[in-house]
Amino acid sequence: MKKTISKSGRRNIFLFLSIIAVVAISGCISGGQKTSAAGNGIAITDFSSSASEASDCDRSVRINLDVENQGGSSVDSNNLLACLSGKNFPGKTSEQMWAVDSSQINRVCQTLPKKLDAVDNVKSIPGGAASFKWTAFSPFVPFPLTRTDGFSGRVFYKYSSRTSATVFVISEDGLAAAKQKGTALPSAPEIEKTASPVDISIDTNQPVIGQNGDTFTLKVTLSNVGGGTVFDPGAVSFGSPSSSLPSISEDQLNLITITVNTSLYAGGSSEAGFCNADLRSVELRKGSTVTIPCDIRINAPISGLRSFPILLTAKYGYFIDSSEVPISLSGKKNKDPAQCSQGVSSGSVFDFSLSASPTSAALASGASSMTSTITSTLLSGAAQSVTLSCSSGMPSGASCAFSSNPLVPASSPGTASTLTISNTSVIGSGTYPITVSAADGGITRTAPFNYIVP
């Protein structure tokens, strides 16, 4: 249902939708808990903790959040922020609150380490993926009391939606001639769109019957299908990590300000069209849909059937939440809260990241092997040796090897090892998603890699 909303009467966000209609004459918990964002845009594919309970203070709990771009637009490295939140977190303001590892105090919200490419459906290549890690220390709980705290993840990102359509227009004389000849006419616009959390669709009677100077109405429908919340992208600072979640005011959430700009092209010249929804404030919440009528004037001679290509684009901010991971806490008998450092002084828990560059590679013509650089970067604690492996996805008839294995992660830019995948027999054409793993016996980090055989 369509709503018109005053700026003072609603809250939170502005989605700036620029609709450019170009009309031309053409021919015709332990173990991990997961959540996702309905496969539109950025999805949280895993949110899990290394432990489901802590029986004393200072117990370290590693928390992992994985994201994947499942939509049709790429996300630059400075356009995504992954944040950790929870009951009695973040920050140590008392001995009964969780504390983050001292090396991560300013990284409660982490920036995206690399660009996340869009899904390539033509080549069957999945979108880019990334992982985020935190280490938290359990708080003091007086014996014999118990309680349950929970952690959750929230991902903020900038995204765009794109829909292209072809609308067909025919004159009354052309319609009569088509009927006389028995010519089949289109019954709906031709539409192509990218997968995104805000879907844009259009609808109009087809074909449109009219002539130069007439108007026809497009029904533009916006649907929040990503399971999250739209917001003004200017409300969040994406460029650097932070010690707390972004604060988005009520007048920057859920409200969509739509700017409509139409240009009609005929014979190489352009004239301004018009749309009666040139400026509206409408509400677009989770799962909601709004339809806006848009009147467009035909500024071209119509003889026979003509096609009008139309492009609709939207740019906006969006955030999604994971499910909550619960952790049960209990106290230790005769424990003094002064004995609980909660990692504030040590911050010595070992953690590292793993990445592949490139993340996809095709076997060259005549070649029997290809390579990728695997980099392990120290995030916290004292560096320890980790062992590399191709843990899953290797096709039958192929083998993997590393130039350095095991290796010791180092601070940025990290420690590198060359991965070589070799064909030991004939392998069928296709894309093989391979998981590269690094493990130290206590924690395991992974990096996705696509092995493409033409």
N, C-alpha and C positions, 0 to 999 in steps of 0.2 A: 504494500500500500504506500502511496506517495505521501510525503509530509513536507510541508514548508515550515521551517523553524527559524525563529529569530536568534540572533547571536547571543542575546542575554538569556534566552529561555532554554538553551541546551548546553551540553558539555562535550568536551574532548574530541577531537581533532579535525584538522583541515586536510582533506584530500584534494589536491589540485588536479582536476581532470581537464585536460586540454583535448577537446575533440576537434580534430582537423578533418573536415570533409572536403576532399579534393574531387571535384566532379568534372570529368572530361568526356568529350565525345570519343568513344572508342568504337571499334566494330562491335561488335557484340561481347632394589635391596640386595644382600649377597646374591650374586647370580645375575643382578641387573634387572631394572624395571624400565620399560620402554613406553614412549609416547610418540605420536606423530601429528602432523598438521594437515591431514587429509590429502597429502600428495600434491599440494598446490604451493609453489614457492618454496621457502625454506621449511624443512621438516626436522624435528628432533627425533632421531632414530634410536638413541639410547640415552638414558639417564639412570645411573646406577652408582651404588656405593660399595666399598670393599668390605664393609661389615654391617650387620643389622642390629648389633648390640655393643655396648661398652660397659664394662663392669667396674670401671674406675676412671678417675680423671686422667688427662694427658694421653688417652688412647688415640692414636692417629687413625683417621678415616679418610681414605682417598675417594674422591667423587669425580665421576666421568660424565661428560656431556658430549654426544656426537650429533652433528648436523649434516644434512645433505640437501643440496638444491634439487628439488624435484619439479621445478617449473621451467618456463621458457625464457627467462631473463637472467643474465649473469649478475653476480653481486661482487662488487669490488672490495678489496681488503679493508678499506676505510669506511665501509657501509654496513657493518654488522658488529653487534656487541652481545656477548654471551655472559649472563650474570647468574650468580649463585645466591639464593636467599633461603630463609627458613626460620623456624621458631627459635628464639634465643640466639640468633645469628643475623648479621655478621658483627664481628668486633667483640673485644673483651672489655666490657664495662663493669663486670663483676665476675667472681669465681664461678657463678652458676650459668655463665653464658659460654657458648662455643667460641673458640679462637681460631683464626686462620693462621696457617704457617707464616712465620715472620717475613719470609721472602715473598709472600703473596698478599701482604696487607693492602697494597694499592692495586691488587688485581682481582678483587671480588667480581668486577666486571672486566672481561678480557676482550681484546680486539681480535678480529679475524686475521690469521697469519698469512692468508693468501686469497687470491680471487677464486670464487666458486663459479665455475662455468655452468651455463644452462644445459639442460638435457638436450642431447642431439638424437632425435628420433630417427633421422635419416640413416645415420651410421650406427644406431643402437648403442650409443655411449651414454652412460648415466651422468648426471650432473655432479659437480664438484662436492667434496665432503671435507669436513674438518673436525678435530677433537679438541676439547678443552678440559683441563685438569685442575683440581683444587685438593689441598690437604687441610683438614680441620682437626682440632684437638678437643676431645670430650671435656665437658665441664665437671665441676665438683657437684656431687649429689649426696646429701647427708644420709648416712646409714640409719635405718634400713629402708629408706624411701626409694621409690622408683618413679620414673616418668618416661614419656616418649616424646622425642623431638622429631621434626621432619625437615628435610631439605627439598628444595625444588629449583628448577632452572627456568630462566626466562631469556628469550632471544629476541633482540630488537634488530630490525634490518630495514633497509630501503629497497623498494621493489617497483616494478612497472608492469602494467597490463597493456596488451596490444590486441586490437581486433580490426581486421580488414574485411570489408564487405563489398560486394558488387550489387547495386540496385539497378533494376531494369525499368526503363520508361518507354512507353509507346504512345503514339498519337491515336486519336479515335479512328482516323482513316487507316492507319497502320493496323489497328486492332481488327477493323472490319475486313481488311485484305487478308490478314492472317487466318481469321475464321473461315473465310471463303476458300482458302487454299488448304485448310485443315492443318495449319502449321502449329506445332506444339509450342507453348509459351511457358517461361519459367513461372513457378508458383511460389517461390521463396527466394530471398536474397542468397547469394553465394557468400559464405562466411568462413574465414580462417582466424584462429585465435591462439594465443599462447596460454599455456597453463599458468595460473597465477592466483593468489589468494583473493583478489578482487576481480571477479569475472565481469566482462562487458559484453552485452549482447544487443543486437538491434532487430527490429521487426517492422515490417510495413507490408501492405497489400502488394502483391506482385502479379503481373507487372503494374507499375504506376501508369495510369492513363492520364495524359496531360500534354501540354505544349509550352512553348517558351513563355515565361511570365507566370505560369501556374505554380502553386505550392503543393507539396506533399508532406505528410507527417511521418517522421521516424520515431519509433518508440525505443528509447535507449534505456536499457535495464542494467543496473549495477547490483551485483550479488556478493556478499561477503561469504566466501566458501572455504576460506583457509582455516577456520576454527580459532582465529585470533582477533586482535583488535587493531583498528586503523588509527594512526596518529599523525600529527604534523611532524615531518621528518626533521624540521628545524628545532624541535623540542629536545632532541637527544644529541649529545656530543659523541660521535662515533670514532673520532680520530685517536683517542688514547684510552688506556685502561683506567679504572677508577676504583675507589674503596667502597662505593655504595651504588645501589640501583639508581638509574635516572629518575628524576621527579618530573612527571608530566602533569600539567595543570588540567583542570576539568574542561576548560574551553579549548583544549588541544586534542581531545579524544572524541571519537565516534561521530563528530560533525564533519560533513563533507561539503566543501565549497567548490562548486563546479563552474569552470570557465569554459564557455563554448565559443570556438572560433571557426567559422566556415568560410571557405573560398571556393568559388565556382569558376571553372575554366572552360572556355568555349572558343575554338578557333584560335588559340594562342593568346587570347585576351582574358582578363579576369574581372569579375564583378563581385561585390560583396553579397553574400547570401544572408540569411538571418535565421535565428533560432529563438523561439519564445522561452527558452530555459537558459538564457545567457548568463544568469547569475542566480543561484539558489543555495540555500543551506539546508541540507537534508541529513537525516540520521541514518547511519549504516552500522549497526551493531553485529555481533556474532550471529551468523546464520540468516541475517535479514536481507531483504531485497527491496529496491526502490526503482520505479519506472518513471522516466521523464520524457514527455512529448517534445519533439524538436521539429519545427516546421522549416523546410528548405525550399527555396524558390528555384525553379528551373530557369537557367539563364543561357539556354542553348536551343537552337532550332531542333525540333524533333520530327524526323522523317523515318518511319519504320521503327524498329526496336533499337534503342540505344542503351548502353551500359554506363553506369556511374560508379567508379571506384571510390570508396569511402574508407578513411583510416581514423580509428579511434584509439587514443592512448591515454594512460593514466600513470602518474607518478605519486608515490605516497610512502609513509612509514607504516610498519606493521610489527606487532610482537605476538609471540606464542609462548605458552607455558607448558612445562613438563608435568607429569604426574608427581605426586609427593613420594619421596622415599623415607619411610619411618625408621628411626633408630631408637632402640630401647636402652635406657640408662639406669644404672643402679649404683649405689654407693658402696664403699669399702669400710669395713669396721675399723674404728679408731683412726680414721683418716683425717688429718688436719688440712683445711683448705689452703693454708699457707704452703703446703707441700706441692701444690698444683701449679706448675709453670705454664701449662697449656701451650708449649711451643714458643712462648713469647721471647725467651732468652736463647733457645737453641735453634729452632727452625731448621733442624738437621735431617728431616725426612727426605730421602732420595726420591726424586721424580724426574722424568724426562719426556720429551715428545719425539715423534717419529714422522718423517715425511718422505715423499718420493717426488723426484723431478727429472723428466716429466712424469705426469700421472697417467698418461696414455702414450703408447708408441706402437707403430705398425712395423711389421717385419718387411724390410726392404726387399725388392725384387732380387732373387738369386741368393739372398743371405740366409744363413741358418741360425743366426742369433741376433739379439738386440740388447741394449743396456739402458739403465736408469740409475740416477744417483740417489741413494738412500741416506738421509741425514738424521742423526740423533742429537738432540739439543738438551743440555742440562737445564732443568727448571728450578730445582732446589736440592739442598743437601750435598753430601760428599759424593762425587762421581763413583759409580761402580760399573764393572764390566757387564755388558748385555750381549745376548746371543741372538743372531738374526736367523730367520727362516722364512720360507714361503709356506705359510701355515694352511692356506686353503686356495682353491680355485685353479691350481695348476692343471692344464690339460694333459691327458694321456699322450705320451710321446714327447714331452718337454721336461727340461730340468732347469734348476736355478742354482746359481752360485754367487758368492760375495767376495770381493777383493780383500776385504778386511772383516774377519769374523772369528771371535767376538770383537767388539769395539767398546771404547769408553766414551760416553757422551760428554761433550764439552759445552761451555756457555756459547751463546750466539757468536759466530754462525754455525756452531755445532761441529760434529765429527761425521765425515762422509765415508761411505763404502759403495763401490760400484756393483750393482746387481746385473748379472748377465743371465738371460733366459735363452736357452739353446734348444733347438729341435733335434731330438734323437731319432725321430721317425716322422712319417707324413702326418701332419695335423690339418684337420679340416678348416676351411675359412670360417671366420667369426671373431667375435670379441669375447675374450676370456677375462673376467674380473678376478684378479689375484689379490690376496691379502698377504702383505709382508708384515712379519711380527718381530718384535724385539723383546726379550724377557731377561730378567735378572734373578728369577726364581721366586720373587715375591710379587712383582707387578709385570704386566705385559702391555705394550703399546703397539698399535697397528697403523699401517698406512695402505690405502687402496692403490692398486695399479691395474690398468687395463692393457692386456696383451692382445694386439690386433693382428690377425693373420688374414691378409687380403685374399 
